Amino acid sequence: MTMASRGLRRLRWYVREFTGESAYERYVAHVREEHPAAPVPSRRAFERMRTDRQESDPRQGFRCC
C-alpha cells in the first residue's frame, strides 16, 4: 500500500466519522451483536430515530435547521 493510498484511507475515515456517516454501520453491528433477534432498522428509520433523539435532548440547545 502506498503512502498516498494510506493517506486517502485515513482521510476518508476521518470525514465519515466527522460527518456521522459511519454511525449507521456501528449501530447495525451493535444490534446484531447485542440483540441478534431484534430487527435491524433501515438507514432511513435509523436517521429518523437519531434526529428525534437529538431534537428531544435539552442539552442539544436550539437547532436552526
Phi, psi and omega in degrees: 000129181281163181296324180294316180292325177295319178295320178294321178297318179294319179296317178299316178300313181299314181297317179297320178291318182295320182275348181085008182296329182276357182299322181295316179298319177295321180295316179298317179298319179296312181298315181294327181279314186272331184224069187298335181274347183283143177288145178268123180291158176292166178299322180297315179295321178298313180297323178296315178299318181295316179294315179300318180295318180294319182288334181272352181275116182294341179287344183285339180078193182287135178245117187279331185223000000 
